[in-house]
Amino acid sequence: MYALRCDAINQAIWDGLPDEPRQRLALALADACADPIGATDPYGEDDGIMRTLVTGDILVVIYLGHQTKTLHIFQIDYLG
């Protein structure tokens, strides 16, 4: 299981999402913490570190810290 890390800016974006997309994102990130490679897609070239998570109208760019078992949110884009 990976721990989730999110800076204040991305936390504010996440908190500002409408209820349904915010809940979908929370569930998708929980899945990604349990299985980061299986629950995400490569970001560009598949290096196993930079990944994307897409939940309908939300795109999240994440960095996987395999040694520290952390999933860092780099960017959240809400397309709705």
C-alpha positions in Angstrom: 0.0 0.0 0.0 1.3 3.4 -1.0 0.7 6.6 1.1 -0.9 9.5 -0.7 0.9 12.9 -0.8 -0.7 16.1 -2.0 0.5 19.7 -1.7 -1.7 22.6 -0.6 -2.4 23.8 -4.1 -3.6 20.4 -5.4 -5.5 19.8 -2.1 -7.4 23.1 -2.7 -8.2 22.0 -6.3 -9.4 18.6 -5.0 -11.5 20.2 -2.2 -13.0 22.6 -4.7 -14.4 19.9 -7.0 -18.1 19.2 -7.1 -19.2 16.4 -4.8 -19.5 13.6 -7.3 -16.2 14.1 -9.1 -14.5 14.7 -5.7 -15.8 11.3 -4.5 -14.8 9.5 -7.7 -11.3 11.0 -7.4 -11.0 9.8 -3.8 -12.0 6.3 -4.7 -9.7 6.2 -7.7 -6.8 7.5 -5.6 -7.5 4.8 -3.0 -7.3 2.2 -5.8 -4.1 3.7 -7.0 -2.6 3.6 -3.5 -3.4 -0.1 -3.4 -2.2 -0.9 -6.9 -0.4 2.1 -8.4 0.6 0.5 -11.7 -2.6 -1.4 -12.3 -4.9 1.6 -11.5 -3.0 4.2 -13.6 -1.7 4.7 -17.1 1.8 5.7 -18.3 2.5 9.5 -18.6 4.3 9.6 -21.9 7.0 7.0 -22.0 6.3 4.2 -19.5 9.0 4.6 -16.9 6.8 3.2 -14.1 7.2 6.4 -12.2 5.2 9.2 -13.9 1.6 8.1 -14.3 -1.8 9.4 -15.1 -5.1 8.6 -13.5 -8.3 9.4 -15.4 -11.8 9.4 -13.9 -14.2 10.6 -16.5 -13.7 14.4 -16.3 -10.7 14.4 -14.1 -7.0 13.9 -15.1 -4.4 13.5 -12.4 -0.6 13.4 -13.0 1.1 11.4 -10.2 4.7 10.5 -9.3 5.3 7.1 -7.8 8.0 6.9 -5.1 8.6 3.1 -5.2 11.3 3.1 -2.5 9.3 5.3 -0.1 5.9 3.7 -1.1 4.4 7.1 -1.8 2.1 8.4 -4.5 2.6 12.2 -5.1 -0.1 14.2 -6.8 1.6 16.6 -9.2 -1.5 18.0 -11.0 -5.2 17.8 -11.0 -7.2 18.9 -14.1 -11.0 19.0 -13.9 -12.5 19.0 -17.4 -16.1 19.3 -16.3 
